[in-house]
Amino acid sequence: MQIFSVRFKKNRNCQLNDDGGLIILFMAKSIDVKFPAVVAACFFCLIEISLTSFGQAPFISKVWVADNGNGTYKNPVLHADYSDPDAIRVGDDYYMTSSSFEDIPGLPILHSKDLVNWKLIAHALHRMPPHDHFSTPRHGEGVWAPSIRYHKGEFYLYYPDPDFGIYLTKATRAEGPWSEPMMVAAGKGLIDPCPLWDDDGKVYLVYAYAGSRAGIKSILAIKRLSADGTKAIDEGVLVYDGHVLDPTVEGPKFYKRNGYYYIFAPAGGVSTGWQLALRSKNIYGPYERKVVMDQGNTSINGPHQGAWVTTQTGEDWFLHFQDKGVYGRIVHLQPMKWADNWPVIGEDKDGDGKGEPVMVHKKPNVGKTYPIQTPEDSDEFDQPGIGLQWQWMANPKVTWAFPNPSAGHLRLFSDQMPHTAKNLWQAPNVLLQKFPAETFTVTTKMTFVPNKALENEKAGLVIMGFSYAGLSLKSKKDGIYLVQTLCKNAEKGEVEKESLLGKWESTSIYLRVKVLAGGLCQFSYSLDGKSFTETGDPFQAEAGRWKGGKVGLFCTREGKINDSGFADFDWFRFE
């Protein structure tokens, strides 16, 4: 007889735990009970459940699902800021990575069985080198467009840091562990690398240049690598100059097919550009040029920069991003075909070999049908590690956060703001995640326990970007106060403005932010989690440097002390 482990917790939900046990979540204290499945079936007939006894149920977001459940999907397949995506297929599995800039952990690894339903399974980078340099926020620096490949039983992940050079990290399993990054090619302004193992065993790396660092841009070059792919062995050869036809050509991906070398590359700018394909019979060119996808008559601006993958059944698909402002660079999936040895991406309505994005399409044929799944967003904080959806704004200290799964919360200890910091934009210990949809509501329950010997400890909920806003509790000599925070032009060093909303007699509070279309945010609070009071005017969320806005948590202090206060977050839920 199948036995299920049932746990009662503090919300009305139902899912499976890690060992396949059924988790039923109610408004009650946590208890664990075990009973036969037949009894469970009788008991749970009063609520809607989805159950499998073979492993954990896939997470399904309440705010964005791309799989329509009828054999079709809608774009974007990820309405979240997975910028500059690259993807591969290994057997029956698809893996994707993306830019992560200064956020840590970085280099996300996503997994899918059908290119539509994705799960975030790991990060390849847990501390950004050089470690001291990235111990403070370096907005817009760090990991730019990476590439992922699988070669002779190993995953290779090349990523550029525009200020230091091109790195490589490797793993035998996509879930990790990933090796410490090694420098492949040092140099300022080297970006967007992608390797190619040629038929004769030689290894090449195509890349671009960042004008802000190198003083040149809009060109693509190729370096030879050592046989093991770990070191550049020449200075590079210019293979394409886009100044005349394709300004800001960058983000190249390297392939070989039917005797042609192909470089897929975006051009024309992040929000306004198009997708190029370059081809040549010689790896160093000359390369023929063709625009293979642009916006056309669609609403999808600047569709470009991504990855070509072929399914087990021989279908071709292309993953790319769209710059959606405050929502970041969200990920679309396009059908792809070949005509006269040129790729055609998207829907080619007039037959000219240039496609445009589709919004709804039949799902890829991968030989089977797989369950609906999305990257996790909501978090009950009942696991021994911090959820993969969370990232810090710099290399973290181990003292910033401690999961406490037995109590079902995440504890953030206050950390002293850097002496040079004028606002939260310059604080490293802000724990954030991507906007997962165009509209959503986030609610969290927080218990704030400041150190009574210290004033101005502060913890709460924040929407972060070039400007930011938040709602928090703050300690003062005479008690705890509810505080509304607004900081316009935070990236320029402006000082945040605080509005005291009154003394808060409880240590616990429910904090909420509702995000409307276009990123307009309304904060509110509650004492009981049922009746919420809105605070202040709506805040217009803004993008960050090279990425979208983010939502998350913080716990800071101004002074130095040997025993900081803390905030316990019981859960963090998207609706």
C-alpha positions in Angstrom: 0.0 0.0 0.0 1.3 3.5 -1.0 2.0 5.6 2.1 2.0 9.4 1.7 3.7 11.9 4.1 1.3 14.8 4.7 2.4 18.1 6.2 0.1 20.9 7.3 1.5 24.4 6.9 0.3 28.0 6.7 -1.4 28.3 3.3 -4.1 26.6 1.3 -2.1 24.7 -1.3 -1.2 21.2 -2.3 1.9 19.7 -3.8 4.4 16.9 -3.5 7.4 16.9 -1.3 10.9 15.9 -2.4 10.4 12.2 -1.7 7.0 11.9 -3.4 4.9 12.5 -0.3 1.8 14.7 -0.6 2.1 18.1 1.1 -1.2 19.6 2.0 -0.9 23.2 3.2 -3.5 24.7 5.5 -3.9 27.6 8.0 -2.4 25.6 10.8 0.8 24.8 12.5 3.2 22.3 10.9 2.5 18.7 11.7 3.5 15.5 9.9 1.1 12.5 9.5 1.2 9.3 7.5 -1.7 7.3 6.4 -2.8 5.0 3.5 -3.4 6.6 0.1 -7.0 5.2 0.1 -7.8 7.2 3.3 -6.0 10.2 1.8 -8.2 9.9 -1.3 -11.4 10.0 0.8 -10.2 12.9 3.0 -8.9 15.1 0.1 -12.0 14.7 -2.0 -13.2 18.1 -0.7 -10.3 19.9 -2.3 -8.8 20.0 -5.8 -5.4 18.1 -6.0 -3.0 16.9 -8.6 -1.1 13.8 -7.5 1.6 11.5 -8.6 3.5 9.1 -6.3 6.6 9.2 -8.5 8.6 12.2 -7.5 7.9 15.8 -6.8 5.1 17.5 -8.7 6.2 20.1 -11.3 6.0 23.7 -10.1 3.4 25.7 -12.0 3.4 29.4 -11.7 0.2 31.2 -10.9 1.2 34.2 -13.0 2.6 32.9 -16.3 2.4 29.6 -18.1 3.4 29.3 -21.7 2.0 25.8 -22.3 -1.7 26.2 -23.4 -2.4 22.6 -22.5 -3.9 21.8 -25.9 -0.7 21.0 -27.9 0.1 24.6 -28.5 2.2 27.2 -26.6 2.2 31.0 -26.4 5.2 33.3 -26.4 7.1 34.3 -24.4 7.9 30.8 -23.1 9.6 32.5 -20.2 8.2 35.9 -19.3 11.2 36.6 -17.2 14.6 38.2 -17.7 16.7 35.4 -19.1 18.8 37.7 -21.3 20.9 36.5 -24.2 19.7 32.9 -24.0 21.8 30.0 -25.4 20.6 26.4 -25.5 21.5 22.9 -26.5 20.0 19.4 -26.7 21.7 16.4 -25.0 19.8 13.3 -25.8 16.2 13.9 -24.8 17.1 16.9 -22.6 17.3 20.6 -23.4 19.5 23.0 -21.4 19.6 26.8 -21.5 21.7 29.4 -19.9 21.6 33.2 -20.0 23.4 36.4 -18.9 23.3 37.1 -15.2 25.5 40.3 -15.0 26.4 41.0 -11.3 23.8 38.9 -9.7 24.9 35.9 -7.7 24.4 33.0 -8.0 25.0 33.5 -11.7 24.9 31.6 -15.0 21.5 30.0 -14.5 21.0 26.5 -15.9 17.5 25.7 -17.0 16.2 22.3 -18.1 13.3 21.3 -20.4 12.0 18.2 -22.1 10.0 20.0 -24.8 11.5 23.6 -25.1 8.3 25.1 -23.7 8.2 23.9 -20.1 11.3 24.9 -18.2 12.7 24.4 -14.8 15.7 26.3 -13.2 17.9 23.4 -12.0 21.2 25.1 -11.0 23.6 27.9 -11.3 27.1 27.4 -12.6 28.6 30.4 -10.8 28.3 30.8 -7.0 31.0 33.5 -6.5 32.1 35.9 -9.2 35.8 36.3 -9.9 37.6 38.4 -8.9 35.9 37.8 -5.6 36.9 41.0 -3.9 35.9 43.1 -6.8 32.4 41.7 -6.8 31.9 41.8 -3.1 30.1 45.1 -3.7 27.4 45.7 -6.3 28.8 46.2 -9.8 25.6 46.9 -11.8 25.9 45.8 -15.4 29.2 44.2 -15.0 30.0 40.5 -14.6 28.4 37.8 -16.8 27.4 39.0 -20.2 26.1 36.7 -23.0 27.4 33.1 -22.4 27.3 30.0 -24.5 26.7 26.4 -23.5 27.9 23.3 -25.4 28.3 19.6 -24.7 31.4 17.8 -25.9 32.7 14.3 -25.2 30.7 13.8 -22.0 31.2 17.3 -20.6 29.2 20.6 -20.5 31.3 23.6 -21.5 30.0 27.0 -20.4 32.0 30.0 -21.8 31.1 33.4 -20.5 32.6 36.9 -20.9 33.3 39.5 -18.3 33.8 42.6 -20.3 36.3 44.0 -17.8 38.5 40.9 -17.5 38.1 38.5 -20.3 36.5 35.2 -21.4 36.1 32.4 -18.8 35.2 28.7 -19.0 33.5 26.5 -16.4 32.8 22.8 -17.0 30.7 20.0 -15.5 29.8 16.4 -16.2 26.2 17.0 -15.1 24.2 20.2 -15.9 23.1 20.2 -12.2 26.8 20.6 -11.3 29.1 20.8 -9.6 30.7 23.2 -12.1 34.4 23.9 -12.0 36.0 27.1 -10.8 36.1 29.5 -13.8 39.3 29.5 -15.7 40.5 32.4 -17.9 40.5 31.4 -21.6 41.3 34.8 -23.1 42.2 37.8 -21.0 41.3 41.2 -22.3 39.1 44.2 -21.9 36.0 44.3 -24.0 36.0 40.7 -25.2 32.3 39.6 -25.1 29.8 37.0 -26.3 32.0 33.9 -26.9 30.8 30.7 -28.6 33.0 27.6 -29.4 33.0 25.3 -32.3 34.7 21.9 -32.4 35.5 21.3 -36.1 35.6 18.0 -37.9 39.4 18.0 -37.9 39.6 18.3 -34.1 40.5 22.0 -34.1 38.7 24.3 -31.7 37.6 27.8 -32.5 35.9 30.6 -30.6 33.8 33.3 -32.2 33.3 36.5 -30.2 32.5 40.2 -30.3 33.8 43.5 -28.8 32.1 45.9 -26.3 32.8 49.4 -27.5 32.5 50.7 -23.9 35.6 48.7 -22.9 37.5 48.0 -26.1 36.9 51.2 -28.0 35.7 49.2 -31.0 32.4 47.4 -31.7 30.2 46.0 -34.5 32.7 43.4 -35.5 33.0 39.6 -35.1 36.3 37.7 -34.7 37.5 34.2 -34.3 40.2 32.8 -32.0 41.8 29.4 -32.2 41.6 27.5 -28.9 43.8 24.8 -27.5 42.7 21.2 -28.2 41.0 21.0 -24.8 39.2 24.3 -25.3 40.7 26.0 -22.3 43.1 28.6 -23.8 43.2 30.9 -26.7 46.3 30.3 -28.8 46.2 33.3 -31.2 45.1 37.0 -31.1 42.0 36.5 -33.3 41.0 37.0 -36.9 38.3 39.5 -38.1 35.6 37.6 -40.0 32.7 40.1 -40.2 32.5 43.9 -40.0 28.9 45.1 -39.5 29.5 48.9 -39.6 27.8 49.4 -43.0 24.8 47.0 -42.9 24.7 45.6 -39.3 25.7 48.1 -36.7 26.2 46.7 -33.2 26.5 43.2 -34.5 27.3 41.0 -31.4 26.1 37.9 -29.6 27.4 35.3 -32.2 26.6 31.6 -32.0 28.7 29.2 -34.0 27.4 26.1 -35.9 28.4 23.9 -38.8 25.9 22.3 -41.3 26.2 20.8 -44.7 29.7 22.0 -45.2 28.9 25.6 -44.2 30.1 27.4 -41.1 27.3 29.5 -39.7 27.4 32.4 -37.4 24.0 33.4 -36.0 24.3 37.0 -34.7 22.0 39.8 -33.7 22.5 43.3 -35.0 20.8 46.7 -34.9 20.5 47.2 -31.2 18.9 45.3 -28.3 15.3 46.8 -28.6 15.3 47.6 -32.3 17.4 45.0 -34.1 17.2 41.9 -36.3 18.6 38.4 -36.5 21.4 37.7 -39.0 22.8 34.5 -40.3 26.3 34.5 -41.8 27.6 31.5 -43.7 30.9 30.5 -45.4 32.6 27.3 -46.6 35.8 28.6 -44.9 35.9 29.2 -41.2 37.6 32.6 -41.7 35.3 33.7 -44.5 34.3 35.5 -46.5 30.9 35.2 -45.0 27.6 35.8 -46.9 25.0 37.7 -45.0 21.2 37.3 -44.7 18.6 38.7 -42.3 16.6 35.7 -41.3 14.1 37.2 -38.8 12.9 40.7 -37.8 9.9 42.3 -36.1 7.9 42.5 -39.4 4.3 43.4 -38.6 4.3 41.9 -35.1 4.5 43.6 -31.7 7.8 41.8 -30.9 10.5 44.4 -31.0 14.1 43.5 -31.7 13.6 39.7 -31.9 17.2 38.3 -31.9 20.1 36.7 -30.1 19.6 33.2 -29.2 20.1 29.5 -30.0 19.3 27.0 -32.7 18.3 23.5 -31.5 17.1 20.5 -33.4 14.7 18.0 -31.7 15.0 14.3 -31.6 12.4 14.1 -34.5 14.4 16.5 -36.7 12.5 19.7 -36.1 14.5 23.0 -35.9 13.7 25.7 -33.3 15.2 29.0 -32.3 15.1 30.6 -28.8 15.7 34.3 -28.6 14.9 37.3 -26.4 12.7 40.4 -26.7 13.6 43.5 -24.7 10.5 44.4 -22.7 11.8 47.3 -20.7 11.1 46.9 -17.0 10.4 43.2 -17.5 13.8 42.6 -18.9 14.8 40.5 -21.9 12.1 37.8 -22.0 12.5 34.5 -23.9 10.6 33.5 -27.1 10.5 30.2 -29.0 10.3 30.3 -32.8 9.8 27.5 -35.4 12.7 27.3 -37.8 13.3 25.7 -41.2 16.0 25.6 -43.8 15.7 26.9 -47.4 18.7 26.8 -49.8 21.0 26.2 -46.8 19.7 29.4 -45.1 17.8 29.3 -41.8 14.3 30.9 -41.8 13.2 31.8 -38.3 9.6 32.4 -37.3 6.7 32.7 -39.8 7.7 33.7 -43.4 4.4 35.0 -44.7 5.7 36.4 -48.0 8.2 33.6 -48.8 11.3 35.9 -49.0 13.3 33.8 -46.5 12.9 36.2 -43.7 10.6 35.3 -40.9 8.8 37.2 -38.1 7.9 36.0 -34.6 4.9 33.9 -33.8 2.8 34.4 -30.7 1.0 31.0 -30.6 2.2 27.8 -32.3 2.1 24.1 -32.1 4.5 22.7 -29.6 7.8 21.1 -30.7 7.5 17.4 -31.6 9.9 15.7 -29.1 8.3 12.3 -29.4 6.4 12.5 -26.1 4.1 14.8 -24.2 5.5 16.2 -20.9 3.7 17.9 -17.9 3.3 21.6 -17.7 6.1 23.2 -15.6 7.6 26.6 -15.0 10.5 28.0 -13.1 9.7 28.5 -9.4 8.7 32.0 -8.2 6.7 31.6 -4.9 8.8 30.3 -2.0 7.5 28.7 1.2 11.1 28.7 2.7 10.7 25.2 3.9 13.9 23.8 2.1 17.4 23.7 3.6 18.8 26.0 0.9 17.8 29.3 -0.6 15.6 28.8 -3.6 17.3 29.0 -7.0 15.0 31.9 -8.1 16.8 34.2 -5.6 20.0 36.2 -6.3 22.1 38.7 -4.4 23.4 41.9 -5.9 27.1 40.9 -5.1 29.1 38.0 -3.8 27.3 37.1 -0.6 28.5 36.7 3.0 27.4 33.5 4.7 25.9 35.6 7.5 23.4 37.4 5.4 20.8 34.6 5.3 20.0 31.3 6.9 17.1 29.0 5.8 15.3 27.5 8.7 13.2 24.7 7.2 12.1 23.3 10.5 10.5 26.6 11.4 9.5 27.2 7.7 11.1 30.6 7.3 14.1 32.4 5.9 16.0 34.5 8.3 17.9 37.6 7.1 20.3 39.1 9.5 20.9 42.8 9.2 24.2 43.8 7.6 25.9 47.1 7.9 25.4 49.3 4.8 28.8 50.1 3.1 30.3 53.4 4.2 30.2 54.7 0.7 26.6 53.6 0.1 24.0 56.4 -0.4 21.1 54.1 -0.9 20.0 50.5 -1.3 21.3 50.3 -4.9 24.8 50.2 -3.4 24.0 47.6 -0.8 25.1 44.1 -1.6 22.8 42.1 0.7 19.5 42.6 -1.2 17.9 39.3 -2.1 15.9 39.6 -5.4 14.2 37.6 -8.1 13.0 38.4 -11.6 9.6 39.7 -12.6 7.9 36.5 -13.7 5.0 38.0 -15.6 3.5 41.3 -16.8 1.1 41.6 -13.9 1.3 39.9 -10.5 0.9 40.5 -6.8 3.6 39.5 -4.3 2.8 39.1 -0.6 5.2 38.1 2.2 4.8 37.7 5.9 7.7 39.1 8.0 8.6 39.1 11.7 11.1 41.8 12.5 13.3 41.4 15.6 15.8 44.3 15.7 18.6 44.6 18.3 17.3 47.0 20.9 20.8 48.4 21.4 20.9 49.7 17.9 18.8 52.2 16.0 17.9 52.2 12.3 17.8 48.5 11.5 15.4 48.0 8.6 13.8 45.1 6.8 11.1 44.7 4.2 9.9 44.3 0.6 11.4 46.2 -2.3 11.0 46.8 -6.0 14.6 47.4 -7.4 15.8 49.1 -10.5 17.5 52.4 -11.5 14.9 53.8 -9.1 13.4 51.8 -6.3 10.6 51.7 -3.7 9.9 49.6 -0.7 7.8 49.1 2.4 9.5 48.0 5.6 9.7 48.1 9.4 12.5 50.2 11.0 13.7 50.4 14.5 14.0 53.6 16.4 14.7 54.5 20.1 11.0 54.4 21.0 10.0 51.3 19.0 9.3 50.0 15.5 7.9 52.1 12.7 6.3 51.3 9.4 8.2 53.1 6.7 7.6 53.8 3.0 10.8 54.3 1.0 11.3 55.9 -2.4 14.6 56.5 -4.2 14.5 58.1 -7.6 17.7 57.9 -9.7 19.3 55.5 -7.2 22.0 54.6 -9.7 23.1 58.2 -9.7 23.6 58.2 -6.0 20.4 60.0 -5.0 19.4 59.7 -1.3 16.3 57.7 -0.6 13.2 59.4 0.9 11.5 57.9 3.9 7.9 58.4 4.9 7.0 57.3 8.5 3.5 55.7 8.3 3.2 55.3 12.0 4.4 53.2 14.9 4.0 49.5 14.5 3.1 47.7 17.7 3.5 44.2 16.5 6.7 42.5 15.3 4.9 40.8 12.5 3.5 42.3 9.3 2.2 41.3 5.9 3.8 43.2 3.1 2.4 43.3 -0.4 3.1 44.9 -3.8 0.7 44.7 -6.8 2.4 45.1 -10.2 0.2 46.3 -13.0 0.8 46.3 -16.8 3.8 48.5 -17.6 5.4 48.0 -14.1 3.2 50.3 -12.1 3.4 49.2 -8.5 1.1 49.7 -5.5 2.4 48.8 -2.0 0.1 47.8 0.9 0.3 46.2 4.3 -1.8 44.2 6.7 -1.8 43.1 10.3 -3.9 39.9 9.8 -3.1 39.0 6.1 -6.7 39.6 5.1 -7.4 43.4 5.2 -4.7 45.4 3.3 -4.1 49.1 3.5 -2.5 50.8 0.4 0.4 53.2 1.0 1.5 56.2 -1.0 1.2 56.8 -4.7 1.8 54.1 -7.2 5.5 53.6 -8.1 6.7 53.2 -11.6 9.2 50.4 -11.6 12.2 50.8 -13.8 14.7 48.5 -15.4 18.2 48.1 -14.0 21.5 48.2 -16.0 21.1 45.8 -18.9 18.2 44.0 -17.2 14.6 44.3 -15.9 13.3 45.3 -12.6 13.3 42.9 -9.7 11.3 42.2 -6.5 12.6 40.9 -3.2 13.7 41.3 0.4 16.3 43.2 2.4 17.6 43.6 6.0 20.1 46.4 6.7 21.5 48.5 9.4 23.6 51.7 9.6 25.7 51.0 12.7 28.2 48.4 13.7 27.3 45.8 16.3 28.4 42.3 17.3 24.9 40.9 17.3 22.6 42.1 14.6 18.9 42.0 14.6 17.0 39.9 12.0 13.9 39.5 10.0 12.1 36.1 9.5 10.2 35.7 6.2 7.6 33.0 6.5 6.8 32.8 2.8 6.9 34.8 -0.4 4.0 34.3 -2.8 3.1 35.4 -6.3 -0.6 35.5 -7.2 
